[in-house]
Amino acid sequence: KRKREQGWYHKQGPDVSVTEAEEHLQRFIEVNQAWKVLTGELNQSWPVDARVSLDDMTSDDDNEVYAYGCRCGGEFSIGREAADEKAIVCRDTCSLSIRKSLGCSIKSVLF
């Protein structure tokens, strides 16, 4: 009986009407859509700490990965496939980010 109960934990209880269950489902769909919008990486705006060109970045021997030192002691890195695009590069261990530009050398962004 316990296995059967574990498989039903997402089901509505017997005291929930069909209308109420539909409202719960609609609310879940709305929250799920909002979550997708808010967490979409392309839809987020990031504070940019510096603008960096590929000339300012170091690369490995095969030019597969470009890297730039972060002031927290870590490193920003970007793959070769994204090197030809303008991009905001975020760190996963701190809140800093840089904007990789196609041309000019590093410029601090003043806010």
Biopython code that builds the backbone (N, CA, C, O; Angstrom):
import numpy as np
from Bio.PDB.StructureBuilder import StructureBuilder

atoms = [
    (1, "LYS", "N", (0.821, -1.194, 0.000)),
    (1, "LYS", "CA", (0.000, 0.000, 0.000)),
    (1, "LYS", "C", (0.867, 1.261, 0.000)),
    (1, "LYS", "O", (0.485, 2.259, -0.611)),
    (2, "ARG", "N", (1.993, 1.243, 0.652)),
    (2, "ARG", "CA", (2.853, 2.417, 0.743)),
    (2, "ARG", "C", (3.355, 2.834, -0.631)),
    (2, "ARG", "O", (3.372, 4.028, -0.930)),
    (3, "LYS", "N", (3.764, 1.895, -1.476)),
    (3, "LYS", "CA", (4.217, 2.237, -2.825)),
    (3, "LYS", "C", (3.102, 2.900, -3.612)),
    (3, "LYS", "O", (3.344, 3.839, -4.370)),
    (4, "ARG", "N", (1.905, 2.424, -3.438)),
    (4, "ARG", "CA", (0.770, 3.011, -4.150)),
    (4, "ARG", "C", (0.549, 4.449, -3.695)),
    (4, "ARG", "O", (0.258, 5.314, -4.521)),
    (5, "GLU", "N", (0.679, 4.716, -2.414)),
    (5, "GLU", "CA", (0.518, 6.069, -1.895)),
    (5, "GLU", "C", (1.617, 6.989, -2.405)),
    (5, "GLU", "O", (1.353, 8.154, -2.700)),
    (6, "GLN", "N", (2.849, 6.488, -2.514)),
    (6, "GLN", "CA", (3.948, 7.305, -2.999)),
    (6, "GLN", "C", (3.713, 7.730, -4.443)),
    (6, "GLN", "O", (4.096, 8.840, -4.814)),
    (7, "GLY", "N", (3.114, 6.912, -5.246)),
    (7, "GLY", "CA", (2.855, 7.249, -6.644)),
    (7, "GLY", "C", (1.735, 8.246, -6.824)),
    (7, "GLY", "O", (1.581, 8.804, -7.911)),
    (8, "TRP", "N", (0.945, 8.490, -5.785)),
    (8, "TRP", "CA", (-0.223, 9.362, -5.906)),
    (8, "TRP", "C", (-0.053, 10.694, -5.184)),
    (8, "TRP", "O", (-1.038, 11.413, -5.018)),
    (9, "TYR", "N", (1.125, 11.048, -4.758)),
    (9, "TYR", "CA", (1.273, 12.246, -3.936)),
    (9, "TYR", "C", (0.966, 13.530, -4.680)),
    (9, "TYR", "O", (0.721, 14.545, -4.030)),
    (10, "HIS", "N", (0.966, 13.546, -6.004)),
    (10, "HIS", "CA", (0.627, 14.746, -6.760)),
    (10, "HIS", "C", (-0.855, 14.825, -7.110)),
    (10, "HIS", "O", (-1.307, 15.844, -7.633)),
    (11, "LYS", "N", (-1.595, 13.804, -6.840)),
    (11, "LYS", "CA", (-3.017, 13.793, -7.164)),
    (11, "LYS", "C", (-3.781, 14.677, -6.181)),
    (11, "LYS", "O", (-3.375, 14.844, -5.031)),
    (12, "GLN", "N", (-4.891, 15.238, -6.654)),
    (12, "GLN", "CA", (-5.751, 16.042, -5.799)),
    (12, "GLN", "C", (-6.505, 15.121, -4.839)),
    (12, "GLN", "O", (-6.812, 13.975, -5.168)),
    (13, "GLY", "N", (-6.790, 15.631, -3.673)),
    (13, "GLY", "CA", (-7.553, 14.857, -2.704)),
    (13, "GLY", "C", (-9.000, 14.703, -3.154)),
    (13, "GLY", "O", (-9.444, 15.412, -4.057)),
    (14, "PRO", "N", (-9.735, 13.793, -2.539)),
    (14, "PRO", "CA", (-11.123, 13.548, -2.937)),
    (14, "PRO", "C", (-12.044, 14.726, -2.636)),
    (14, "PRO", "O", (-13.131, 14.810, -3.209)),
    (15, "ASP", "N", (-11.640, 15.633, -1.755)),
    (15, "ASP", "CA", (-12.479, 16.768, -1.399)),
    (15, "ASP", "C", (-12.290, 17.972, -2.335)),
    (15, "ASP", "O", (-12.920, 19.008, -2.125)),
    (16, "VAL", "N", (-11.432, 17.855, -3.366)),
    (16, "VAL", "CA", (-11.187, 18.939, -4.314)),
    (16, "VAL", "C", (-12.093, 18.755, -5.517)),
    (16, "VAL", "O", (-12.105, 17.702, -6.155)),
    (17, "SER", "N", (-12.852, 19.805, -5.814)),
    (17, "SER", "CA", (-13.781, 19.723, -6.946)),
    (17, "SER", "C", (-13.026, 19.806, -8.264)),
    (17, "SER", "O", (-11.865, 20.215, -8.297)),
    (18, "VAL", "N", (-13.684, 19.421, -9.344)),
    (18, "VAL", "CA", (-13.080, 19.483, -10.674)),
    (18, "VAL", "C", (-12.743, 20.924, -11.031)),
    (18, "VAL", "O", (-11.684, 21.184, -11.602)),
    (19, "THR", "N", (-13.607, 21.846, -10.710)),
    (19, "THR", "CA", (-13.367, 23.264, -10.992)),
    (19, "THR", "C", (-12.140, 23.764, -10.248)),
    (19, "THR", "O", (-11.309, 24.477, -10.810)),
    (20, "GLU", "N", (-12.034, 23.391, -8.993)),
    (20, "GLU", "CA", (-10.889, 23.803, -8.191)),
    (20, "GLU", "C", (-9.595, 23.178, -8.721)),
    (20, "GLU", "O", (-8.554, 23.834, -8.742)),
    (21, "ALA", "N", (-9.657, 21.930, -9.142)),
    (21, "ALA", "CA", (-8.487, 21.269, -9.712)),
    (21, "ALA", "C", (-8.062, 21.963, -10.999)),
    (21, "ALA", "O", (-6.865, 22.120, -11.244)),
    (22, "GLU", "N", (-9.012, 22.379, -11.823)),
    (22, "GLU", "CA", (-8.689, 23.101, -13.058)),
    (22, "GLU", "C", (-8.059, 24.453, -12.747)),
    (22, "GLU", "O", (-7.130, 24.876, -13.436)),
    (23, "GLU", "N", (-8.554, 25.134, -11.718)),
    (23, "GLU", "CA", (-7.969, 26.402, -11.296)),
    (23, "GLU", "C", (-6.533, 26.203, -10.820)),
    (23, "GLU", "O", (-5.663, 27.020, -11.122)),
    (24, "HIS", "N", (-6.281, 25.139, -10.090)),
    (24, "HIS", "CA", (-4.920, 24.839, -9.622)),
    (24, "HIS", "C", (-4.001, 24.569, -10.804)),
    (24, "HIS", "O", (-2.861, 25.031, -10.832)),
    (25, "LEU", "N", (-4.505, 23.816, -11.780)),
    (25, "LEU", "CA", (-3.706, 23.520, -12.965)),
    (25, "LEU", "C", (-3.400, 24.797, -13.730)),
    (25, "LEU", "O", (-2.266, 24.994, -14.168)),
    (26, "GLN", "N", (-4.394, 25.673, -13.900)),
    (26, "GLN", "CA", (-4.185, 26.934, -14.608)),
    (26, "GLN", "C", (-3.168, 27.802, -13.866)),
    (26, "GLN", "O", (-2.317, 28.430, -14.495)),
    (27, "ARG", "N", (-3.250, 27.840, -12.557)),
    (27, "ARG", "CA", (-2.296, 28.622, -11.758)),
    (27, "ARG", "C", (-0.887, 28.059, -11.910)),
    (27, "ARG", "O", (0.078, 28.815, -12.018)),
    (28, "PHE", "N", (-0.769, 26.735, -11.917)),
    (28, "PHE", "CA", (0.536, 26.117, -12.120)),
    (28, "PHE", "C", (1.113, 26.501, -13.481)),
    (28, "PHE", "O", (2.295, 26.829, -13.580)),
    (29, "ILE", "N", (0.303, 26.462, -14.511)),
    (29, "ILE", "CA", (0.755, 26.821, -15.862)),
    (29, "ILE", "C", (1.229, 28.263, -15.895)),
    (29, "ILE", "O", (2.266, 28.559, -16.489)),
    (30, "GLU", "N", (0.482, 29.171, -15.263)),
    (30, "GLU", "CA", (0.867, 30.582, -15.226)),
    (30, "GLU", "C", (2.193, 30.783, -14.486)),
    (30, "GLU", "O", (3.057, 31.527, -14.949)),
    (31, "VAL", "N", (2.350, 30.128, -13.352)),
    (31, "VAL", "CA", (3.595, 30.250, -12.583)),
    (31, "VAL", "C", (4.759, 29.653, -13.369)),
    (31, "VAL", "O", (5.852, 30.219, -13.384)),
    (32, "ASN", "N", (4.534, 28.525, -14.015)),
    (32, "ASN", "CA", (5.582, 27.890, -14.803)),
    (32, "ASN", "C", (6.021, 28.788, -15.967)),
    (32, "ASN", "O", (7.216, 28.904, -16.239)),
    (33, "GLN", "N", (5.066, 29.421, -16.651)),
    (33, "GLN", "CA", (5.411, 30.336, -17.741)),
    (33, "GLN", "C", (6.180, 31.550, -17.227)),
    (33, "GLN", "O", (7.147, 31.983, -17.854)),
    (34, "ALA", "N", (5.760, 32.096, -16.096)),
    (34, "ALA", "CA", (6.464, 33.238, -15.507)),
    (34, "ALA", "C", (7.888, 32.840, -15.117)),
    (34, "ALA", "O", (8.827, 33.607, -15.328)),
    (35, "TRP", "N", (8.045, 31.658, -14.556)),
    (35, "TRP", "CA", (9.374, 31.186, -14.174)),
    (35, "TRP", "C", (10.276, 31.075, -15.399)),
    (35, "TRP", "O", (11.445, 31.453, -15.338)),
    (36, "LYS", "N", (9.749, 30.562, -16.505)),
    (36, "LYS", "CA", (10.546, 30.428, -17.726)),
    (36, "LYS", "C", (10.972, 31.793, -18.256)),
    (36, "LYS", "O", (12.094, 31.945, -18.740)),
    (37, "VAL", "N", (10.094, 32.780, -18.171)),
    (37, "VAL", "CA", (10.445, 34.123, -18.630)),
    (37, "VAL", "C", (11.508, 34.733, -17.727)),
    (37, "VAL", "O", (12.488, 35.296, -18.214)),
    (38, "LEU", "N", (11.321, 34.625, -16.433)),
    (38, "LEU", "CA", (12.241, 35.257, -15.492)),
    (38, "LEU", "C", (13.597, 34.578, -15.438)),
    (38, "LEU", "O", (14.597, 35.227, -15.130)),
    (39, "THR", "N", (13.653, 33.301, -15.725)),
    (39, "THR", "CA", (14.927, 32.603, -15.662)),
    (39, "THR", "C", (15.604, 32.474, -17.011)),
    (39, "THR", "O", (16.724, 31.971, -17.095)),
    (40, "GLY", "N", (14.948, 32.919, -18.062)),
    (40, "GLY", "CA", (15.553, 32.845, -19.387)),
    (40, "GLY", "C", (16.799, 33.715, -19.443)),
    (40, "GLY", "O", (16.715, 34.927, -19.246)),
    (41, "GLU", "N", (17.939, 33.119, -19.707)),
    (41, "GLU", "CA", (19.212, 33.842, -19.686)),
    (41, "GLU", "C", (19.203, 35.011, -20.658)),
    (41, "GLU", "O", (19.774, 36.062, -20.366)),
    (42, "LEU", "N", (18.561, 34.842, -21.813)),
    (42, "LEU", "CA", (18.543, 35.919, -22.801)),
    (42, "LEU", "C", (17.635, 37.067, -22.384)),
    (42, "LEU", "O", (17.773, 38.179, -22.895)),
    (43, "ASN", "N", (16.715, 36.816, -21.470)),
    (43, "ASN", "CA", (15.773, 37.847, -21.045)),
    (43, "ASN", "C", (16.239, 38.624, -19.826)),
    (43, "ASN", "O", (15.588, 39.592, -19.432)),
    (44, "GLN", "N", (17.334, 38.229, -19.228)),
    (44, "GLN", "CA", (17.813, 38.908, -18.035)),
    (44, "GLN", "C", (18.798, 40.009, -18.414)),
    (44, "GLN", "O", (19.575, 39.872, -19.359)),
    (45, "SER", "N", (18.749, 41.075, -17.674)),
    (45, "SER", "CA", (19.757, 42.112, -17.866)),
    (45, "SER", "C", (20.785, 41.948, -16.751)),
    (45, "SER", "O", (20.433, 41.719, -15.594)),
    (46, "TRP", "N", (22.028, 42.066, -17.108)),
    (46, "TRP", "CA", (23.114, 41.853, -16.160)),
    (46, "TRP", "C", (23.881, 43.152, -15.969)),
    (46, "TRP", "O", (24.091, 43.885, -16.936)),
    (47, "PRO", "N", (24.300, 43.451, -14.761)),
    (47, "PRO", "CA", (25.197, 44.586, -14.579)),
    (47, "PRO", "C", (26.556, 44.239, -15.180)),
    (47, "PRO", "O", (27.128, 43.194, -14.870)),
    (48, "VAL", "N", (27.060, 45.098, -16.023)),
    (48, "VAL", "CA", (28.322, 44.831, -16.711)),
    (48, "VAL", "C", (29.439, 45.570, -15.993)),
    (48, "VAL", "O", (29.367, 46.786, -15.815)),
    (49, "ASP", "N", (30.470, 44.844, -15.579)),
    (49, "ASP", "CA", (31.579, 45.426, -14.838)),
    (49, "ASP", "C", (32.688, 45.931, -15.743)),
    (49, "ASP", "O", (33.425, 46.837, -15.355)),
    (50, "ALA", "N", (32.829, 45.371, -16.941)),
    (50, "ALA", "CA", (33.872, 45.793, -17.875)),
    (50, "ALA", "C", (33.502, 45.345, -19.283)),
    (50, "ALA", "O", (32.724, 44.409, -19.471)),
    (51, "ARG", "N", (34.069, 46.023, -20.256)),
    (51, "ARG", "CA", (33.943, 45.601, -21.655)),
    (51, "ARG", "C", (35.296, 45.070, -22.086)),
    (51, "ARG", "O", (36.320, 45.727, -21.895)),
    (52, "VAL", "N", (35.299, 43.894, -22.661)),
    (52, "VAL", "CA", (36.540, 43.204, -22.976)),
    (52, "VAL", "C", (36.485, 42.725, -24.427)),
    (52, "VAL", "O", (35.469, 42.192, -24.874)),
    (53, "SER", "N", (37.585, 42.920, -25.158)),
    (53, "SER", "CA", (37.668, 42.368, -26.508)),
    (53, "SER", "C", (38.456, 41.067, -26.460)),
    (53, "SER", "O", (39.116, 40.770, -25.465)),
    (54, "LEU", "N", (38.386, 40.303, -27.527)),
    (54, "LEU", "CA", (39.154, 39.054, -27.582)),
    (54, "LEU", "C", (40.646, 39.318, -27.459)),
    (54, "LEU", "O", (41.377, 38.470, -26.946)),
    (55, "ASP", "N", (41.116, 40.482, -27.921)),
    (55, "ASP", "CA", (42.534, 40.826, -27.802)),
    (55, "ASP", "C", (42.976, 40.910, -26.342)),
    (55, "ASP", "O", (44.142, 40.672, -26.026)),
    (56, "ASP", "N", (42.044, 41.250, -25.458)),
    (56, "ASP", "CA", (42.353, 41.366, -24.026)),
    (56, "ASP", "C", (42.297, 40.025, -23.314)),
    (56, "ASP", "O", (42.743, 39.915, -22.172)),
    (57, "MET", "N", (41.763, 39.014, -23.960)),
    (57, "MET", "CA", (41.597, 37.699, -23.348)),
    (57, "MET", "C", (42.753, 36.787, -23.746)),
    (57, "MET", "O", (43.351, 36.939, -24.811)),
    (58, "THR", "N", (43.049, 35.841, -22.866)),
    (58, "THR", "CA", (44.046, 34.828, -23.201)),
    (58, "THR", "C", (43.319, 33.616, -23.773)),
    (58, "THR", "O", (42.140, 33.401, -23.495)),
    (59, "SER", "N", (44.026, 32.834, -24.567)),
    (59, "SER", "CA", (43.391, 31.644, -25.137)),
    (59, "SER", "C", (44.298, 30.437, -24.936)),
    (59, "SER", "O", (45.507, 30.563, -24.742)),
    (60, "ASP", "N", (43.679, 29.273, -24.989)),
    (60, "ASP", "CA", (44.483, 28.058, -24.892)),
    (60, "ASP", "C", (45.186, 27.818, -26.225)),
    (60, "ASP", "O", (44.993, 28.581, -27.172)),
    (61, "ASP", "N", (45.986, 26.783, -26.305)),
    (61, "ASP", "CA", (46.790, 26.525, -27.503)),
    (61, "ASP", "C", (45.962, 26.347, -28.768)),
    (61, "ASP", "O", (46.401, 26.723, -29.855)),
    (62, "ASP", "N", (44.780, 25.781, -28.636)),
    (62, "ASP", "CA", (43.938, 25.525, -29.810)),
    (62, "ASP", "C", (42.916, 26.629, -30.063)),
    (62, "ASP", "O", (42.084, 26.502, -30.961)),
    (63, "ASN", "N", (42.965, 27.708, -29.289)),
    (63, "ASN", "CA", (41.981, 28.794, -29.370)),
    (63, "ASN", "C", (40.550, 28.279, -29.204)),
    (63, "ASN", "O", (39.620, 28.804, -29.817)),
    (64, "GLU", "N", (40.382, 27.256, -28.379)),
    (64, "GLU", "CA", (39.046, 26.705, -28.122)),
    (64, "GLU", "C", (38.337, 27.478, -27.012)),
    (64, "GLU", "O", (37.112, 27.597, -27.022)),
    (65, "VAL", "N", (39.105, 28.003, -26.056)),
    (65, "VAL", "CA", (38.540, 28.722, -24.921)),
    (65, "VAL", "C", (39.328, 30.006, -24.702)),
    (65, "VAL", "O", (40.558, 29.994, -24.647)),
    (66, "TYR", "N", (38.603, 31.112, -24.579)),
    (66, "TYR", "CA", (39.204, 32.399, -24.253)),
    (66, "TYR", "C", (38.889, 32.695, -22.792)),
    (66, "TYR", "O", (37.799, 32.383, -22.313)),
    (67, "ALA", "N", (39.844, 33.297, -22.083)),
    (67, "ALA", "CA", (39.676, 33.551, -20.654)),
    (67, "ALA", "C", (40.102, 34.967, -20.308)),
    (67, "ALA", "O", (40.949, 35.562, -20.974)),
    (68, "TYR", "N", (39.499, 35.491, -19.257)),
    (68, "TYR", "CA", (39.823, 36.826, -18.759)),
    (68, "TYR", "C", (39.721, 36.782, -17.240)),
    (68, "TYR", "O", (38.737, 36.273, -16.706)),
    (69, "GLY", "N", (40.707, 37.300, -16.546)),
    (69, "GLY", "CA", (40.734, 37.261, -15.086)),
    (69, "GLY", "C", (39.646, 38.117, -14.463)),
    (69, "GLY", "O", (39.394, 39.239, -14.903)),
    (70, "CYS", "N", (39.013, 37.583, -13.446)),
    (70, "CYS", "CA", (37.973, 38.295, -12.698)),
    (70, "CYS", "C", (38.609, 38.903, -11.457)),
    (70, "CYS", "O", (39.564, 38.346, -10.917)),
    (71, "ARG", "N", (38.100, 40.021, -11.005)),
    (71, "ARG", "CA", (38.695, 40.666, -9.829)),
    (71, "ARG", "C", (38.465, 39.867, -8.548)),
    (71, "ARG", "O", (39.095, 40.144, -7.527)),
    (72, "CYS", "N", (37.564, 38.872, -8.590)),
    (72, "CYS", "CA", (37.370, 38.016, -7.410)),
    (72, "CYS", "C", (38.431, 36.934, -7.328)),
    (72, "CYS", "O", (38.479, 36.181, -6.355)),
    (73, "GLY", "N", (39.286, 36.850, -8.348)),
    (73, "GLY", "CA", (40.328, 35.835, -8.370)),
    (73, "GLY", "C", (40.019, 34.676, -9.296)),
    (73, "GLY", "O", (40.896, 33.861, -9.583)),
    (74, "GLY", "N", (38.785, 34.591, -9.768)),
    (74, "GLY", "CA", (38.387, 33.534, -10.697)),
    (74, "GLY", "C", (38.660, 33.942, -12.133)),
    (74, "GLY", "O", (39.536, 34.764, -12.404)),
    (75, "GLU", "N", (37.915, 33.369, -13.033)),
    (75, "GLU", "CA", (38.166, 33.621, -14.443)),
    (75, "GLU", "C", (36.869, 33.573, -15.234)),
    (75, "GLU", "O", (36.034, 32.693, -15.023)),
    (76, "PHE", "N", (36.707, 34.522, -16.144)),
    (76, "PHE", "CA", (35.628, 34.471, -17.121)),
    (76, "PHE", "C", (36.124, 33.614, -18.271)),
    (76, "PHE", "O", (37.287, 33.729, -18.658)),
    (77, "SER", "N", (35.282, 32.761, -18.827)),
    (77, "SER", "CA", (35.715, 31.994, -19.990)),
    (77, "SER", "C", (34.588, 31.919, -21.006)),
    (77, "SER", "O", (33.408, 31.910, -20.656)),
    (78, "ILE", "N", (34.980, 31.867, -22.266)),
    (78, "ILE", "CA", (34.018, 31.802, -23.351)),
    (78, "ILE", "C", (34.577, 30.863, -24.417)),
    (78, "ILE", "O", (35.770, 30.896, -24.717)),
    (79, "GLY", "N", (33.724, 30.039, -24.976)),
    (79, "GLY", "CA", (34.144, 29.085, -25.997)),
    (79, "GLY", "C", (34.338, 29.741, -27.351)),
    (79, "GLY", "O", (33.817, 30.826, -27.608)),
    (80, "ARG", "N", (35.082, 29.082, -28.203)),
    (80, "ARG", "CA", (35.384, 29.613, -29.531)),
    (80, "ARG", "C", (34.116, 29.877, -30.341)),
    (80, "ARG", "O", (34.054, 30.857, -31.083)),
    (81, "GLU", "N", (33.107, 29.018, -30.208)),
    (81, "GLU", "CA", (31.883, 29.184, -30.993)),
    (81, "GLU", "C", (31.159, 30.480, -30.667)),
    (81, "GLU", "O", (30.438, 31.010, -31.512)),
    (82, "ALA", "N", (31.335, 30.999, -29.457)),
    (82, "ALA", "CA", (30.695, 32.252, -29.060)),
    (82, "ALA", "C", (31.634, 33.439, -29.191)),
    (82, "ALA", "O", (31.234, 34.566, -28.899)),
    (83, "ALA", "N", (32.853, 33.225, -29.615)),
    (83, "ALA", "CA", (33.852, 34.293, -29.651)),
    (83, "ALA", "C", (33.549, 35.348, -30.703)),
    (83, "ALA", "O", (33.998, 36.486, -30.568)),
    (84, "ASP", "N", (32.810, 35.011, -31.736)),
    (84, "ASP", "CA", (32.513, 35.967, -32.796)),
    (84, "ASP", "C", (31.252, 36.772, -32.539)),
    (84, "ASP", "O", (30.843, 37.562, -33.390)),
    (85, "GLU", "N", (30.636, 36.590, -31.399)),
    (85, "GLU", "CA", (29.408, 37.297, -31.060)),
    (85, "GLU", "C", (29.660, 38.266, -29.915)),
    (85, "GLU", "O", (30.572, 38.081, -29.109)),
    (86, "LYS", "N", (28.831, 39.306, -29.863)),
    (86, "LYS", "CA", (28.825, 40.126, -28.654)),
    (86, "LYS", "C", (28.099, 39.305, -27.603)),
    (86, "LYS", "O", (27.081, 38.678, -27.894)),
    (87, "ALA", "N", (28.607, 39.306, -26.409)),
    (87, "ALA", "CA", (27.984, 38.485, -25.371)),
    (87, "ALA", "C", (28.288, 39.040, -23.996)),
    (87, "ALA", "O", (29.313, 39.688, -23.783)),
    (88, "ILE", "N", (27.390, 38.780, -23.074)),
    (88, "ILE", "CA", (27.658, 39.059, -21.673)),
    (88, "ILE", "C", (28.066, 37.738, -21.053)),
    (88, "ILE", "O", (27.347, 36.742, -21.141)),
    (89, "VAL", "N", (29.224, 37.744, -20.429)),
    (89, "VAL", "CA", (29.769, 36.531, -19.827)),
    (89, "VAL", "C", (29.651, 36.673, -18.316)),
    (89, "VAL", "O", (30.191, 37.608, -17.726)),
    (90, "CYS", "N", (28.942, 35.738, -17.699)),
    (90, "CYS", "CA", (28.724, 35.771, -16.256)),
    (90, "CYS", "C", (29.574, 34.711, -15.585)),
    (90, "CYS", "O", (29.968, 33.717, -16.195)),
    (91, "ARG", "N", (29.845, 34.951, -14.319)),
    (91, "ARG", "CA", (30.584, 33.975, -13.524)),
    (91, "ARG", "C", (29.584, 33.167, -12.722)),
    (91, "ARG", "O", (28.533, 33.675, -12.330)),
    (92, "ASP", "N", (29.912, 31.914, -12.480)),
    (92, "ASP", "CA", (29.018, 31.107, -11.663)),
    (92, "ASP", "C", (29.394, 31.133, -10.184)),
    (92, "ASP", "O", (28.650, 30.615, -9.350)),
    (93, "THR", "N", (30.537, 31.727, -9.849)),
    (93, "THR", "CA", (30.965, 31.756, -8.455)),
    (93, "THR", "C", (30.938, 33.152, -7.844)),
    (93, "THR", "O", (31.211, 33.304, -6.653)),
    (94, "CYS", "N", (30.616, 34.174, -8.634)),
    (94, "CYS", "CA", (30.445, 35.522, -8.095)),
    (94, "CYS", "C", (29.411, 36.247, -8.956)),
    (94, "CYS", "O", (28.920, 35.688, -9.937)),
    (95, "SER", "N", (29.084, 37.472, -8.598)),
    (95, "SER", "CA", (28.025, 38.191, -9.304)),
    (95, "SER", "C", (28.548, 39.092, -10.413)),
    (95, "SER", "O", (27.766, 39.833, -11.008)),
    (96, "LEU", "N", (29.827, 39.055, -10.708)),
    (96, "LEU", "CA", (30.396, 39.943, -11.716)),
    (96, "LEU", "C", (30.156, 39.406, -13.122)),
    (96, "LEU", "O", (29.995, 38.202, -13.319)),
    (97, "SER", "N", (30.135, 40.311, -14.095)),
    (97, "SER", "CA", (29.985, 39.918, -15.491)),
    (97, "SER", "C", (30.749, 40.906, -16.369)),
    (97, "SER", "O", (31.024, 42.036, -15.965)),
    (98, "ILE", "N", (31.082, 40.459, -17.573)),
    (98, "ILE", "CA", (31.742, 41.327, -18.543)),
    (98, "ILE", "C", (30.976, 41.266, -19.851)),
    (98, "ILE", "O", (30.292, 40.283, -20.134)),
    (99, "ARG", "N", (31.090, 42.312, -20.642)),
    (99, "ARG", "CA", (30.525, 42.314, -21.986)),
    (99, "ARG", "C", (31.683, 42.116, -22.951)),
    (99, "ARG", "O", (32.604, 42.931, -23.009)),
    (100, "LYS", "N", (31.628, 41.036, -23.698)),
    (100, "LYS", "CA", (32.663, 40.766, -24.686)),
    (100, "LYS", "C", (32.274, 41.494, -25.952)),
    (100, "LYS", "O", (31.197, 41.277, -26.507)),
    (101, "SER", "N", (33.162, 42.357, -26.399)),
    (101, "SER", "CA", (32.892, 43.108, -27.619)),
    (101, "SER", "C", (33.779, 42.592, -28.735)),
    (101, "SER", "O", (34.752, 41.878, -28.492)),
    (102, "LEU", "N", (33.440, 42.954, -29.944)),
    (102, "LEU", "CA", (34.169, 42.433, -31.097)),
    (102, "LEU", "C", (35.441, 43.195, -31.402)),
    (102, "LEU", "O", (36.358, 42.643, -32.010)),
    (103, "GLY", "N", (35.514, 44.458, -30.992)),
    (103, "GLY", "CA", (36.650, 45.248, -31.431)),
    (103, "GLY", "C", (37.561, 45.731, -30.344)),
    (103, "GLY", "O", (38.532, 45.058, -29.998)),
    (104, "CYS", "N", (37.266, 46.886, -29.799)),
    (104, "CYS", "CA", (38.162, 47.651, -28.947)),
    (104, "CYS", "C", (38.663, 46.887, -27.723)),
    (104, "CYS", "O", (38.107, 45.864, -27.321)),
    (105, "SER", "N", (39.742, 47.431, -27.148)),
    (105, "SER", "CA", (40.305, 46.801, -25.964)),
    (105, "SER", "C", (39.506, 47.187, -24.723)),
    (105, "SER", "O", (38.516, 47.913, -24.805)),
    (106, "ILE", "N", (39.950, 46.692, -23.586)),
    (106, "ILE", "CA", (39.159, 46.802, -22.357)),
    (106, "ILE", "C", (38.852, 48.250, -21.981)),
    (106, "ILE", "O", (39.709, 49.130, -22.059)),
    (107, "LYS", "N", (37.613, 48.465, -21.573)),
    (107, "LYS", "CA", (37.166, 49.762, -21.064)),
    (107, "LYS", "C", (36.301, 49.488, -19.855)),
    (107, "LYS", "O", (35.358, 48.699, -19.931)),
    (108, "SER", "N", (36.598, 50.111, -18.768)),
    (108, "SER", "CA", (35.734, 49.958, -17.606)),
    (108, "SER", "C", (34.433, 50.688, -17.870)),
    (108, "SER", "O", (34.419, 51.756, -18.483)),
    (109, "VAL", "N", (33.375, 50.121, -17.418)),
    (109, "VAL", "CA", (32.065, 50.735, -17.582)),
    (109, "VAL", "C", (31.796, 51.593, -16.356)),
    (109, "VAL", "O", (31.888, 51.112, -15.226)),
    (110, "LEU", "N", (31.470, 52.837, -16.568)),
    (110, "LEU", "CA", (31.194, 53.741, -15.453)),
    (110, "LEU", "C", (29.699, 53.901, -15.298)),
    (110, "LEU", "O", (28.990, 54.178, -16.266)),
    (111, "PHE", "N", (29.226, 53.728, -14.091)),
    (111, "PHE", "CA", (27.799, 53.898, -13.802)),
    (111, "PHE", "C", (27.616, 55.004, -12.817)),
    (111, "PHE", "O", (26.486, 55.312, -12.438)),
]
sb = StructureBuilder()
sb.init_structure("model")
sb.init_model(0)
sb.init_chain("A")
sb.init_seg("    ")
for serial, (resi, resn, name, xyz) in enumerate(atoms, 1):
    if name == "N":
        sb.init_residue(resn, " ", resi, " ")
    sb.init_atom(name, np.array(xyz, "f"), 0.0, 1.0, " ", f" {name:<3s}", serial, name[0])
structure = sb.get_structure()
